[in-house]
Amino acid sequence: MRNPIIVAILSSVILGVLGWFVAWLRAMADRRRVYEWLRSNTRDEPGESHVDLPTLAKGTRLQEERVRRACFSDKRILRSPSGLELWSVWREEPKSIYEKRGVIFI
């Protein structure tokens, strides 16, 4: 005869590990989805390298909180230090529009 306490403890541990594993897989899939969307929908050009969080959530069809969590946990995705939630895979600081064409003197 099995001890019901041991069965309950083992069942709880197995369900906990399974739940953790499913959450880990979901987070990994979210990180990959956000990175691939950023990589294919942005360019390393002035004004085109960074995307805000609502646009990123709409493009990936994920909730904003899941996108935010994926961006913070993926080291390949960079946040702009401007205080706004602008994300990029190209660079941390957006390029200046003057960087490519140079300063125009009048």
C-alpha positions in Angstrom: 0.0 0.0 0.0 1.3 3.4 -1.0 1.7 6.2 1.4 -0.7 9.0 0.3 1.6 11.8 1.7 4.5 10.7 -0.4 2.3 10.4 -3.5 1.0 14.0 -2.8 4.5 15.4 -2.3 5.9 13.7 -5.5 2.9 14.9 -7.5 3.3 18.5 -6.3 7.0 18.4 -7.1 6.4 17.0 -10.6 3.7 19.6 -11.3 5.9 22.4 -10.1 8.8 21.4 -12.3 6.5 20.9 -15.2 5.0 24.4 -14.7 8.4 25.9 -14.4 9.6 24.2 -17.6 6.5 25.4 -19.6 7.1 29.0 -18.4 10.8 28.7 -19.4 9.9 27.5 -22.9 7.3 30.3 -23.3 9.8 32.9 -22.2 12.4 31.5 -24.6 9.9 31.5 -27.5 8.9 35.1 -26.6 12.5 36.3 -26.7 13.1 34.6 -30.0 9.9 36.1 -31.5 10.7 39.6 -30.4 14.3 39.4 -31.5 13.4 38.1 -35.0 10.7 40.8 -35.4 13.1 43.5 -34.5 15.8 42.1 -36.7 13.5 41.9 -39.7 11.5 45.2 -39.2 14.3 47.6 -38.2 17.5 48.8 -39.9 20.7 50.4 -38.7 19.7 53.7 -40.2 18.8 57.1 -38.6 15.2 57.0 -37.4 14.7 53.3 -38.2 16.8 51.5 -35.6 14.5 51.7 -32.6 10.9 50.8 -32.0 8.6 51.6 -29.1 6.9 49.0 -26.9 3.3 49.3 -28.3 4.6 48.9 -31.9 6.7 46.0 -30.9 3.7 44.3 -29.0 1.4 44.9 -32.0 4.0 43.5 -34.5 4.7 40.4 -32.5 1.1 39.9 -31.4 2.1 39.5 -27.8 1.0 41.4 -24.7 3.1 44.4 -23.7 4.2 42.9 -20.5 5.4 39.7 -22.2 7.3 41.9 -24.8 8.8 44.0 -22.0 9.9 40.8 -20.1 11.4 39.3 -23.3 13.3 42.5 -24.1 14.8 42.8 -20.6 15.8 39.2 -20.5 17.5 39.0 -23.9 21.0 40.5 -24.0 20.8 40.9 -27.8 18.0 43.5 -27.4 19.1 46.9 -26.4 17.1 49.6 -24.7 17.6 53.3 -25.5 18.9 55.3 -22.5 16.6 58.2 -23.4 14.0 57.2 -20.7 11.5 56.1 -23.3 10.9 52.4 -23.9 12.6 52.2 -27.3 14.2 48.9 -28.2 16.7 47.9 -30.9 19.0 45.1 -31.9 21.4 47.4 -33.7 22.6 49.9 -31.1 21.7 51.3 -27.7 21.6 55.0 -28.7 19.7 55.9 -31.9 21.7 57.4 -34.7 21.5 61.1 -35.3 19.9 62.1 -38.5 23.1 64.2 -39.1 25.4 61.3 -38.8 24.8 60.0 -42.4 24.5 63.2 -44.3 26.7 65.4 -42.2 26.0 68.9 -41.0 24.6 71.3 -43.6 26.1 74.8 -43.4 24.1 77.7 -44.7 
